[in-house]
Amino acid sequence: MVEEYFFCPHATDSYVMERIAAGRITEEQVAWEYVKQCDCRKPAPGMIIKAFEYLELENDDVDKFYMIGDRASDLETAINFCRGVGIGVTAHSRDKNIIKLKELHKRYPHDTFIVDTMNQAAEVIYNTMNS
C-alpha cells in the first residue's frame, strides 16, 4: 500500500531553456516561479527528508529506506541520504539511463541494485530486510 508520495515541482533553468530552444515549449508556457534551484530536486535529499518528517521517522530508521527509480539520480538520492538503498528498474528505461544506472552500481555495489521489473525490486526489498 502506498501511504504517500512526494515529488519535486521545480525545474532548473537549463532544463527549461533546453526545451524552449528545442521548440517543445514556449516561454509563455513556463511557470517561472517553479524554475529554481531547490533542495527537493534529485539527487538532493530534501524530498526524502520531507518524507521522513511526514512519516515521523528518525535517522536510525534509514536502514528501512529504499528508493526505487529508473534514473541514476534516483539512486544518487538514496546514496546521498544517509546511505539508503537505491534500486534501479530498467524496464521502460532508455539505453542512456541504463548505462548510467550500471555505472553507479559499479561505484556503489552494496548500496544499489539493478533489476528489470518492479516485482524484482519488491523481491530485493523483501530479501534484504529478511537476511
DSSP file (Angstrom, degrees, kcal/mol; ACC not computed):
  #  RESIDUE AA STRUCTURE BP1 BP2  ACC     N-H-->O    O-->H-N    N-H-->O    O-->H-N    TCO  KAPPA ALPHA  PHI   PSI    X-CA   Y-CA   Z-CA
    1    1 A M              0   0    0      0, 0.0     2,-0.7     0, 0.0     0, 0.0   0.000 360.0 360.0 360.0 133.4    0.0    0.0    0.0
    2    2 A V        -     0   0    0      1,-0.2     3,-0.1     3,-0.0     0, 0.0  -0.836 360.0-178.5 -92.3 117.9    1.3    3.5   -0.9
    3    3 A E        -     0   0    0     -2,-0.7     2,-0.3     1,-0.3    -1,-0.2   0.852  66.1 -14.1 -84.6 -37.0    0.6    5.8    2.0
    4    4 A E        -     0   0    0      2,-0.0     2,-0.3     0, 0.0    -1,-0.3  -0.982  57.1-150.5-159.2 157.0    2.0    8.9    0.4
    5    5 A Y        -     0   0    0     -2,-0.3     2,-0.3    -3,-0.1    -3,-0.0  -0.966   9.5-156.3-134.3 156.1    4.1   10.1   -2.5
    6    6 A F        +     0   0    0     -2,-0.3     2,-0.3     2,-0.0    41,-0.0  -0.956  12.8 172.8-132.2 147.5    6.4   13.0   -2.9
    7    7 A F        -     0   0    0     -2,-0.3    34,-0.1    40,-0.0    -2,-0.0  -0.981  32.6-117.0-149.8 159.1    7.7   14.9   -5.9
    8    8 A C        -     0   0    0     -2,-0.3    34,-0.0     1,-0.1    -2,-0.0  -0.884  16.9-166.0 -98.7 122.9    9.7   18.0   -6.8
    9    9 A P        +     0   0    0      0, 0.0     2,-0.2     0, 0.0    -1,-0.1   0.456  58.0 100.0 -85.6   0.8    7.6   20.6   -8.7
   10   10 A H        -     0   0    0     25,-0.1     2,-0.3    23,-0.0    25,-0.2  -0.484  51.5-163.6 -92.8 157.0   10.7   22.6   -9.7
   11   11 A A  B     -a   35   0A   0     23,-2.2    25,-1.4    -2,-0.2     2,-0.1  -0.968  24.0-115.0-131.4 149.9   12.8   22.7  -12.9
   12   12 A T     >  -     0   0    0     -2,-0.3     4,-2.1    23,-0.2     5,-0.2  -0.483  25.6-117.1 -81.0 157.8   16.3   24.0  -13.4
   13   13 A D  H  > S+     0   0    0      1,-0.2     4,-2.8     2,-0.2     5,-0.2   0.899 116.0  52.3 -59.1 -42.6   16.8   27.0  -15.7
   14   14 A S  H  > S+     0   0    0      1,-0.2     4,-2.2     2,-0.2    -1,-0.2   0.883 107.2  52.7 -64.9 -37.2   18.9   24.9  -18.1
   15   15 A Y  H  > S+     0   0    0      2,-0.2     4,-1.6     1,-0.2    -1,-0.2   0.934 113.4  43.2 -61.7 -47.1   16.2   22.2  -18.3
   16   16 A V  H  X S+     0   0    0     -4,-2.1     4,-2.2     1,-0.2    -2,-0.2   0.923 113.2  51.0 -66.5 -44.6   13.6   24.8  -19.3
   17   17 A M  H  X S+     0   0    0     -4,-2.8     4,-2.7     1,-0.2    -1,-0.2   0.865 106.8  54.9 -64.5 -35.8   15.9   26.7  -21.7
   18   18 A E  H  X S+     0   0    0     -4,-2.2     4,-1.9    -5,-0.2    -1,-0.2   0.918 110.2  46.4 -60.4 -43.2   16.8   23.4  -23.5
   19   19 A R  H  <>S+     0   0    0     -4,-1.6     5,-2.2     2,-0.2     6,-1.1   0.859 112.2  49.4 -70.7 -35.2   13.1   22.7  -24.1
   20   20 A I  H ><5S+     0   0    0     -4,-2.2     3,-1.2     1,-0.2    -2,-0.2   0.941 111.7  49.2 -65.8 -45.9   12.4   26.3  -25.3
   21   21 A A  H 3<5S+     0   0    0     -4,-2.7    -2,-0.2     1,-0.3    -1,-0.2   0.845 110.5  51.1 -62.0 -34.0   15.4   26.1  -27.7
   22   22 A A  T 3<5S-     0   0    0     -4,-1.9    -1,-0.3    -5,-0.2    -2,-0.2   0.526 114.3-117.9 -81.7  -5.6   14.1   22.7  -29.0
   23   23 A G  T < 5S+     0   0    0     -3,-1.2    -3,-0.2    -4,-0.4    -2,-0.1   0.641  80.5 122.4  80.1  13.5   10.7   24.1  -29.6
   24   24 A R  S   <S+     0   0    0     -5,-2.2     2,-0.3    -6,-0.2    -4,-0.2   0.818  81.5   8.3 -77.4 -30.7    9.0   21.8  -27.1
   25   25 A I  S    S-     0   0    0     -6,-1.1     2,-0.3    -9,-0.1    -2,-0.2  -0.929  72.2-128.4-141.0 165.6    7.6   24.7  -25.1
   26   26 A T    >   -     0   0    0     -2,-0.3     3,-1.2    -3,-0.1     4,-0.5  -0.770  30.3-111.1-110.9 162.7    7.3   28.4  -25.3
   27   27 A E  G >  S+     0   0    0     -2,-0.3     3,-1.1     1,-0.3     5,-0.2   0.836 118.1  60.7 -60.1 -32.0    8.3   31.0  -22.7
   28   28 A E  G 3  S+     0   0    0      1,-0.2    -1,-0.3     3,-0.1    -3,-0.0   0.761 100.2  55.3 -67.4 -24.4    4.7   31.8  -22.2
   29   29 A Q  G <  S+     0   0    0     -3,-1.2     2,-0.4     2,-0.1    -1,-0.2   0.570  86.5 101.4 -84.2  -8.9    4.0   28.2  -21.1
   30   30 A V    <   -     0   0    0     -3,-1.1     2,-1.3    -4,-0.5     3,-0.1  -0.620  65.9-145.8 -84.1 130.6    6.6   28.2  -18.4
   31   31 A A    >   -     0   0    0     -2,-0.4     3,-2.4     1,-0.2     4,-0.2  -0.752  21.3-169.5 -88.6  88.2    5.5   28.7  -14.8
   32   32 A W  G >  S+     0   0    0     -2,-1.3     3,-1.6     1,-0.3    -1,-0.2   0.721  75.4  70.4 -60.4 -25.2    8.7   30.7  -13.9
   33   33 A E  G 3  S+     0   0    0      1,-0.3    -1,-0.3    -3,-0.1    -2,-0.0   0.707  99.6  50.8 -65.6 -16.5    8.0   30.6  -10.1
   34   34 A Y  G <  S+     0   0    0     -3,-2.4   -23,-2.2   -24,-0.1     2,-1.0   0.388  86.0  95.1 -98.9   2.2    8.8   26.9  -10.3
   35   35 A V  B <   +a   11   0A   0     -3,-1.6     2,-0.3   -25,-0.2   -23,-0.2  -0.810  63.0 100.5 -96.0 100.9   12.1   27.3  -12.1
   36   36 A K  S    S-     0   0    0    -25,-1.4     2,-0.3    -2,-1.0    -3,-0.0  -0.984  75.9 -89.1-169.7 162.0   14.8   27.4   -9.4
   37   37 A Q        +     0   0    0     -2,-0.3     2,-0.3   -25,-0.1   -26,-0.0  -0.660  54.4 166.3 -77.4 138.9   17.4   25.5   -7.5
   38   38 A C        -     0   0    0     -2,-0.3     3,-0.2     3,-0.1     6,-0.1  -0.907  47.9-117.4-147.1 173.1   15.9   23.7   -4.6
   39   39 A D  S    S+     0   0    0     -2,-0.3     7,-2.0     1,-0.2     8,-0.4   0.413 106.5  62.8 -96.4   2.4   16.7   21.0   -2.0
   40   40 A C  S    S+     0   0    0      6,-0.3     2,-0.5     5,-0.1    -1,-0.2   0.514  77.1  99.1-103.0  -5.4   14.0   18.7   -3.1
   41   41 A R  S >  S-     0   0    0     -3,-0.2     3,-2.1   -34,-0.1     5,-0.2  -0.702  85.5 -74.3 -84.3 127.3   15.2   18.1   -6.7
   42   42 A K  T 3  S+     0   0    0     -2,-0.5    32,-0.1     1,-0.3    31,-0.1  -0.282 116.4  30.7 -58.4 141.9   17.1   14.8   -7.1
   43   43 A P  T 3  S+     0   0    0      0, 0.0    -1,-0.3     0, 0.0    37,-0.2  -0.937 102.8  89.3 -93.8  15.9   19.8   14.0   -6.2
   44   44 A A  S X  S-     0   0    0     -3,-2.1     3,-0.5    -6,-0.1     4,-0.2  -0.436  78.2-130.7 -66.3 148.6   19.5   16.4   -3.3
   45   45 A P  T 3> S+     0   0    0      0, 0.0     4,-2.5     0, 0.0     3,-0.4   0.345  76.5 107.8 -87.4   8.7   17.9   14.6   -0.3
   46   46 A G  H 3> S+     0   0    0     -7,-2.0     4,-2.2     1,-0.2    -6,-0.3   0.856  78.5  50.9 -56.1 -39.8   15.2   17.3    0.5
   47   47 A M  H <> S+     0   0    0     -3,-0.5     4,-1.9    -8,-0.4    -1,-0.2   0.877 111.7  47.9 -66.3 -37.0   12.3   15.2   -0.7
   48   48 A I  H  > S+     0   0    0     -3,-0.4     4,-2.7     2,-0.2    -2,-0.2   0.897 109.6  52.2 -70.6 -40.4   13.4   12.2    1.4
   49   49 A I  H  X S+     0   0    0     -4,-2.5     4,-2.3     1,-0.2    -2,-0.2   0.915 109.2  51.0 -60.0 -42.5   13.8   14.4    4.5
   50   50 A K  H  X S+     0   0    0     -4,-2.2     4,-2.5    -5,-0.2    -1,-0.2   0.899 110.4  49.1 -61.2 -41.4   10.3   15.7    3.9
   51   51 A A  H  X S+     0   0    0     -4,-1.9     4,-2.6     2,-0.2    -2,-0.2   0.911 109.7  51.2 -65.1 -42.9    9.0   12.1    3.7
   52   52 A F  H  <>S+     0   0    0     -4,-2.7     5,-2.8     1,-0.2     4,-0.4   0.907 111.7  47.9 -61.4 -41.3   10.9   11.1    6.9
   53   53 A E  H ><5S+     0   0    0     -4,-2.3     3,-0.9     3,-0.2    -2,-0.2   0.931 112.1  49.2 -64.4 -44.8    9.3   14.1    8.6
   54   54 A Y  H 3<5S+     0   0    0     -4,-2.5    -2,-0.2     1,-0.3    -1,-0.2   0.907 115.9  42.4 -60.3 -42.9    5.8   13.2    7.3
   55   55 A L  T 3<5S-     0   0    0     -4,-2.6    -1,-0.3    -5,-0.1    -2,-0.2   0.435 110.2-124.2 -84.8   0.1    6.2    9.5    8.4
   56   56 A E  T < 5 +     0   0    0     -3,-0.9     2,-0.2    -4,-0.4    -3,-0.2   0.891  55.1 158.6  56.0  44.1    7.7   10.6   11.7
   57   57 A L      < -     0   0    0     -5,-2.8     2,-0.2    -6,-0.2    -1,-0.2  -0.640  32.7-137.4 -95.1 155.7   10.8    8.5   11.1
   58   58 A E    >   -     0   0    0     -2,-0.2     3,-2.1     1,-0.1     4,-0.1  -0.647  29.8-102.6-105.7 165.6   14.2    9.1   12.8
   59   59 A N  G >  S+     0   0    0      1,-0.3     3,-1.5    -2,-0.2     4,-0.1   0.804 120.3  62.8 -58.5 -29.7   17.7    8.9   11.2
   60   60 A D  G >  S+     0   0    0      1,-0.3     3,-0.5     2,-0.1    -1,-0.3   0.562  90.5  68.6 -75.6  -3.9   18.2    5.5   12.7
   61   61 A D  G X   +     0   0    0     -3,-2.1     3,-2.3     1,-0.2    -1,-0.3   0.400  68.6 101.6 -86.0   2.4   15.3    4.3   10.6
   62   62 A V  G X   +     0   0    0     -3,-1.5     3,-2.1     1,-0.3    23,-0.3   0.769  65.8  69.9 -61.7 -25.2   17.4    4.8    7.4
   63   63 A D  G <  S+     0   0    0     -3,-0.5    -1,-0.3     1,-0.3    -2,-0.1   0.635  97.5  53.4 -68.0  -9.7   18.1    1.0    7.2
   64   64 A K  G <  S+     0   0    0     -3,-2.3     2,-0.5     2,-0.0    -1,-0.3   0.296  88.1 109.2 -99.9   7.0   14.4    0.7    6.3
   65   65 A F    <   +     0   0    0     -3,-2.1    20,-1.8    -4,-0.1     2,-0.4  -0.751  38.1 168.0 -95.7 124.8   14.8    3.2    3.5
   66   66 A Y  E     -b   85   0B   0     -2,-0.5     2,-0.5    18,-0.2    20,-0.2  -0.998  16.4-160.7-131.2 135.7   14.6    2.1   -0.2
   67   67 A M  E     -b   86   0B   0     18,-2.7    20,-3.1    -2,-0.4     2,-0.4  -0.978   7.5-164.0-118.8 125.1   14.3    4.3   -3.2
   68   68 A I  E     +b   87   0B   0     -2,-0.5     2,-0.3    18,-0.2    20,-0.2  -0.896  26.0 134.8-109.0 133.5   13.1    2.8   -6.4
   69   69 A G  E     -b   88   0B   0     18,-2.3    20,-2.6    -2,-0.4    -2,-0.0  -0.979  55.3-122.5-165.0 175.1   13.5    4.7   -9.7
   70   70 A D  S    S+     0   0    0     -2,-0.3     2,-0.3    18,-0.2    31,-0.1   0.286  86.2  69.5-111.0   8.9   14.6    4.4  -13.3
   71   71 A R  S >> S-     0   0    0      1,-0.1     4,-1.2    29,-0.1     3,-1.0  -0.907  81.9-120.3-127.7 155.1   17.3    7.1  -13.3
   72   72 A A  H 3> S+     0   0    0     -2,-0.3     4,-2.7     1,-0.3     5,-0.2   0.850 112.3  63.9 -59.7 -34.3   20.7    7.4  -11.8
   73   73 A S  H 3> S+     0   0    0      1,-0.2     4,-1.8     2,-0.2    -1,-0.3   0.805  97.4  57.1 -63.1 -27.3   19.5   10.5   -9.9
   74   74 A D  H <> S+     0   0    0     -3,-1.0     4,-1.6     2,-0.2    -1,-0.2   0.936 110.8  41.9 -66.0 -46.0   17.1    8.2   -8.0
   75   75 A L  H  X S+     0   0    0     -4,-1.2     4,-2.3     1,-0.2    -2,-0.2   0.889 112.3  54.5 -68.1 -38.8   19.9    6.0   -6.8
   76   76 A E  H  X S+     0   0    0     -4,-2.7     4,-2.8     1,-0.2    -1,-0.2   0.867 104.8  55.2 -62.3 -35.9   22.1    9.0   -6.1
   77   77 A T  H  X S+     0   0    0     -4,-1.8     4,-1.3     2,-0.2    -1,-0.2   0.927 108.3  47.7 -62.4 -44.9   19.4   10.4   -3.9
   78   78 A A  H  < S+     0   0    0     -4,-1.6     6,-2.2     1,-0.2     3,-0.3   0.924 114.0  46.9 -61.4 -44.3   19.3    7.2   -1.9
   79   79 A I  H  X S+     0   0    0     -4,-2.3     4,-1.4     4,-0.2    -2,-0.2   0.897 110.3  52.8 -65.2 -40.9   23.1    7.3   -1.5
   80   80 A N  H  < S+     0   0    0     -4,-2.8     2,-1.2     1,-0.2    -1,-0.2   0.735  97.8  72.5 -67.8 -22.6   23.1   11.0   -0.6
   81   81 A F  T >< S-     0   0    0     -4,-1.3     3,-1.0    -3,-0.3    -1,-0.2  -0.705 131.7 -60.2 -98.4  85.0   20.6   10.3    2.2
   82   82 A C  T 34 S-     0   0    0     -2,-1.2    -2,-0.2     1,-0.3    -1,-0.1   0.795  97.8 -61.1  51.1  37.3   22.5    8.5    4.9
   83   83 A R  T 3< S+     0   0    0     -4,-1.4    -1,-0.3    -5,-0.1    -4,-0.2   0.901  80.5 172.9  60.7  44.2   23.4    5.6    2.6
   84   84 A G    <   -     0   0    0     -6,-2.2     2,-0.5    -3,-1.0   -18,-0.2  -0.188  39.2 -94.8 -68.0 175.6   19.9    4.4    1.9
   85   85 A V  E     -b   66   0B   0    -20,-1.8   -18,-2.7   -23,-0.3     2,-0.4  -0.849  34.6-156.6-101.1 128.7   19.5    1.6   -0.7
   86   86 A G  E     -bc  67 112B   0     25,-2.8    27,-1.9    -2,-0.5     2,-0.5  -0.885   3.5-164.4-105.5 134.5   18.7    2.6   -4.3
   87   87 A I  E     -bc  68 113B   0    -20,-3.1   -18,-2.3    -2,-0.4     2,-0.5  -0.964   7.0-155.5-120.5 115.4   17.0    0.2   -6.7
   88   88 A G  E     -bc  69 114B   0     25,-3.2    27,-3.0    -2,-0.5     2,-0.6  -0.796   3.2-157.3 -92.7 126.2   17.2    1.0  -10.4
   89   89 A V  E     - c   0 115B   0    -20,-2.6    27,-0.2    -2,-0.5    29,-0.1  -0.910   6.7-171.6-105.1 120.2   14.4   -0.5  -12.5
   90   90 A T    >   +     0   0    0     25,-2.7     3,-2.5    -2,-0.6    26,-0.2   0.652  47.1 113.1 -90.3 -16.2   15.5   -0.8  -16.2
   91   91 A A  T 3  S+     0   0    0     25,-1.1     3,-0.1     1,-0.3    -2,-0.1  -0.366  94.3   5.7 -57.7 132.4   12.1   -1.8  -17.8
   92   92 A H  T 3  S+     0   0    0      1,-0.3    -1,-0.3    -2,-0.0     2,-0.2   0.520 102.0 133.2  70.0   8.1   11.0    1.1  -20.0
   93   93 A S    <   -     0   0    0     -3,-2.5    -1,-0.3     1,-0.1     2,-0.1  -0.593  59.8-114.0 -86.0 150.6   14.3    2.9  -19.4
   94   94 A R     >  -     0   0    0     -2,-0.2     4,-2.1     1,-0.1     3,-0.4  -0.467  29.4-110.5 -75.4 155.3   16.3    4.5  -22.3
   95   95 A D  H  > S+     0   0    0      1,-0.2     4,-2.4     2,-0.2     5,-0.2   0.872 118.7  57.1 -54.4 -39.9   19.7    3.0  -23.0
   96   96 A K  H  > S+     0   0    0      1,-0.2     4,-1.9     2,-0.2    -1,-0.2   0.899 108.0  46.9 -60.3 -42.0   21.4    6.1  -21.7
   97   97 A N  H  > S+     0   0    0     -3,-0.4     4,-2.6     2,-0.2    -1,-0.2   0.893 110.2  52.6 -67.0 -40.1   19.6    5.7  -18.3
   98   98 A I  H  X S+     0   0    0     -4,-2.1     4,-2.4     1,-0.2    -2,-0.2   0.912 108.4  50.6 -63.6 -42.2   20.5    2.0  -18.1
   99   99 A I  H  X S+     0   0    0     -4,-2.4     4,-2.2     1,-0.2    -1,-0.2   0.925 111.8  47.6 -60.9 -44.9   24.2    2.8  -18.8
  100  100 A K  H  X S+     0   0    0     -4,-1.9     4,-2.3     2,-0.2    -2,-0.2   0.895 110.9  51.8 -64.3 -40.5   24.2    5.4  -16.0
  101  101 A L  H  X S+     0   0    0     -4,-2.6     4,-2.2     1,-0.2    -2,-0.2   0.929 111.3  46.9 -61.0 -45.1   22.4    3.1  -13.6
  102  102 A K  H  X S+     0   0    0     -4,-2.4     4,-1.8     2,-0.2    -2,-0.2   0.873 110.5  52.3 -67.2 -37.1   25.0    0.4  -14.2
  103  103 A E  H  X S+     0   0    0     -4,-2.2     4,-1.4     2,-0.2    -1,-0.2   0.912 110.6  48.1 -63.5 -42.0   27.9    2.8  -13.8
  104  104 A L  H  X S+     0   0    0     -4,-2.3     4,-2.1     1,-0.2    -2,-0.2   0.891 108.4  54.4 -65.8 -39.0   26.5    3.9  -10.5
  105  105 A H  H  < S+     0   0    0     -4,-2.2    -1,-0.2     1,-0.2    -2,-0.2   0.875 104.2  55.2 -62.8 -37.0   26.1    0.3   -9.4
  106  106 A K  H  < S+     0   0    0     -4,-1.8    -1,-0.2     1,-0.2    -2,-0.2   0.885 111.7  44.0 -62.7 -37.7   29.7   -0.4  -10.1
  107  107 A R  H  < S+     0   0    0     -4,-1.4    -2,-0.2     1,-0.2    -1,-0.2   0.822 128.4  27.2 -76.0 -31.8   30.7    2.5   -7.8
  108  108 A Y    >X  +     0   0    0     -4,-2.1     4,-1.0    -5,-0.1     3,-0.9  -0.546  68.4 159.2-129.8  65.6   28.3    1.6   -5.0
  109  109 A P  T 34 S+     0   0    0      0, 0.0    -1,-0.1     0, 0.0    -3,-0.1   0.760  77.3  47.5 -65.3 -24.5   27.7   -2.2   -5.3
  110  110 A H  T 34 S+     0   0    0      1,-0.2    -5,-0.1     3,-0.0    -2,-0.0   0.631 115.4  44.2 -89.9 -13.8   26.5   -2.5   -1.7
  111  111 A D  T <4 S+     0   0    0     -3,-0.9   -25,-2.8    -6,-0.1     2,-0.3   0.448 111.0  53.1-109.0  -3.2   24.1    0.4   -1.8
  112  112 A T  E  <  -c   86   0B   0     -4,-1.0     2,-0.3   -27,-0.2   -25,-0.2  -0.953  52.9-169.5-136.1 153.1   22.4   -0.2   -5.2
  113  113 A F  E     -c   87   0B   0    -27,-1.9   -25,-3.2    -2,-0.3     2,-0.5  -0.981  12.1-150.0-134.5 146.7   20.6   -2.9   -7.1
  114  114 A I  E     +c   88   0B   0     -2,-0.3     2,-0.3   -27,-0.2   -25,-0.2  -0.985  26.4 164.0-119.9 123.5   19.7   -3.0  -10.8
  115  115 A V  E     -c   89   0B   0    -27,-3.0   -25,-2.7    -2,-0.5   -24,-0.2  -0.839  39.3-132.0-132.5 168.3   16.6   -5.0  -11.7
  116  116 A D  S    S+     0   0    0     -2,-0.3   -25,-1.1   -27,-0.2     2,-0.3   0.763  82.9  27.1 -93.0 -28.3   14.3   -5.3  -14.7
  117  117 A T  S  > S-     0   0    0    -27,-0.1     4,-1.6     1,-0.1     5,-0.1  -0.862  74.1-114.0-135.7 164.7   10.9   -5.0  -13.1
  118  118 A M  H  > S+     0   0    0     -2,-0.3     4,-2.4     2,-0.2     5,-0.2   0.843 116.2  59.5 -65.9 -34.0    9.0   -3.6  -10.0
  119  119 A N  H  > S+     0   0    0      1,-0.2     4,-2.0     2,-0.2    -1,-0.2   0.916 105.5  48.3 -60.3 -41.7    8.3   -7.2   -8.9
  120  120 A Q  H  > S+     0   0    0      2,-0.2     4,-2.2     1,-0.2    -1,-0.2   0.864 108.4  54.4 -66.7 -34.9   12.1   -7.8   -8.8
  121  121 A A  H  X S+     0   0    0     -4,-1.6     4,-2.1     2,-0.2    -2,-0.2   0.918 107.8  49.8 -62.5 -42.7   12.5   -4.6   -6.8
  122  122 A A  H  X S+     0   0    0     -4,-2.4     4,-2.6     1,-0.2    -2,-0.2   0.886 108.8  52.8 -62.3 -38.6   10.0   -5.8   -4.3
  123  123 A E  H  X S+     0   0    0     -4,-2.0     4,-3.0     2,-0.2     5,-0.2   0.899 106.7  52.7 -63.7 -40.6   11.9   -9.1   -4.1
  124  124 A V  H  X S+     0   0    0     -4,-2.2     4,-2.7     2,-0.2     5,-0.3   0.936 111.2  46.5 -59.2 -46.9   15.2   -7.2   -3.3
  125  125 A I  H  X S+     0   0    0     -4,-2.1     4,-2.3     2,-0.2     5,-0.2   0.948 114.3  46.9 -61.9 -48.8   13.5   -5.3   -0.5
  126  126 A Y  H  X S+     0   0    0     -4,-2.6     4,-1.3     1,-0.2    -2,-0.2   0.935 115.1  46.1 -58.8 -47.6   12.0   -8.5    0.9
  127  127 A N  H  < S+     0   0    0     -4,-3.0    -1,-0.2     1,-0.2    -2,-0.2   0.893 114.2  46.1 -66.4 -40.3   15.2  -10.4    0.7
  128  128 A T  H >< S+     0   0    0     -4,-2.7     3,-0.8    -5,-0.2    -1,-0.2   0.839 112.7  50.3 -74.6 -30.1   17.4   -7.7    2.2
  129  129 A M  H 3< S+     0   0    0     -4,-2.3    -1,-0.2    -5,-0.3    -2,-0.2   0.753 114.7  44.8 -75.4 -22.2   15.0   -7.0    5.0
  130  130 A N  T 3<        0   0    0     -4,-1.3    -1,-0.2    -5,-0.2    -2,-0.2   0.146 360.0 360.0-107.8  18.9   14.9  -10.7    5.9
  131  131 A S    <         0   0    0     -3,-0.8    -1,-0.2    -5,-0.1    -2,-0.1   0.438 360.0 360.0-107.2 360.0   18.5  -11.5    5.7
